[in-house]
C-alpha cells in the first residue's frame, strides 16, 4: 500500500465529492452529499485526502470544540474499491496522532453509523449513544468517543 496523506486543497473538491457519491447509498444517505459539499465550502477546520498514484482514494477531517476540550473525527470515506486494505485505519491513526500531539484535548468524538462503528470500536472508541434512522432511513447514528 503506497499511499500518502496530505491536507485538502480547494482543487480536490470534485474528486472528494465523487468519493461520497460512490459510497451512497451504502454508507451515506442521499441527503448527505449536499451537507458534505457545504462542509467542504465552509466547515473545514482540518481536512485530509489520501492519494495513491496521484488519485484521491480517501478523505477525512478533524473539527474542534476547544470549549469542551474535544476533537471530532469528521466525514471519513474511502473509495469502495479500497475498503479493507488498511487505508481508513492509516488515515484515522494519522488524525488521532495529530490530535494527541496538540495536547489541547481530553476527548476525541466520532459520529458514525452501524456500518462503521466496529471500525472505530477497534480503534478504541466506546459507544455513547445510538439514534435510529438519524442519517436516513436504515442509517443509525452511533455516537462514539475515547479519552486521550
C-alpha positions, -999 to +999 in steps of 0.1 A: +000+000+000+018+031-013-005+059-002+002+094+010-019+117+032-019+154+026-041+184+035-072+190+014-070+218-012-098+235-030-089+219-063-097+185-046-134+194-044-147+174-073-126+143-065-137+143-029-174+148-038-170+118-061-159+098-030-192+104-012-212+096-044-196+062-048-204+055-011-241+064-014-265+047-005-245+020+013-226+042+037-242+077+034-277+088+029-285+107-004-291+140+015-256+139+030-239+148-003-253+183-001-243+186+036-208+174+027-205+199-001-215+227+023-189+214+048-162+215+021-172+250+012-170+264+047-170+240+076-135+226+072-111+230+101-086+203+092-093+180+063-070+155+046-070+134+015-054+100+008-037+096-026-025+066-044-006+072-077-019+108-077-056+097-074-077+106-043-090+074-028-100+086+007-106+116+029-114+126+064-112+155+087-110+169+122-132+196+137-126+211+171-147+221+201-120+236+223-145+248+250-154+211+256-118+200+251-130+178+222-117+170+188-142+154+164-133+130+136-154+141+106-165+130+072-144+099+067-147+080+035-127+056+014-134+046-022-152+012-021-125-003-043-101+003-015-121-009+015-104-035+037-069-025+027-060-006+058-062+028+042-090+040+065-070+028+096-040+047+083-060+079+078-076+076+113-043+069+130-028+100+112-055+122+127-055+106+161-018+113+163-023+149+152-050+154+179-029+138+207+002+157+197-016+190+201-021+184+238-052+205+238-080+179+240-093+154+265-117+136+243-120+125+207-155+120+193-168+104+161-204+102+149-208+073+125-234+046+116-239+010+124-220+001+093-187+016+105-190+016+143-169-016+145-140+001+127-140+028+153-145+004+182-114-015+171-095+019+173-105+023+209-138+043+206-166+035+230-203+037+221-221+066+239-255+065+222-275+053+193-302+072+174-322+051+149-326+065+113-306+096+122-287+099+089-315+085+068-338+055+067-318+025+079-287+046+088-285+049+126-263+074+144-236+058+166-221+085+187-187+073+200-158+087+220-124+080+235-105+097+262-070+109+254 
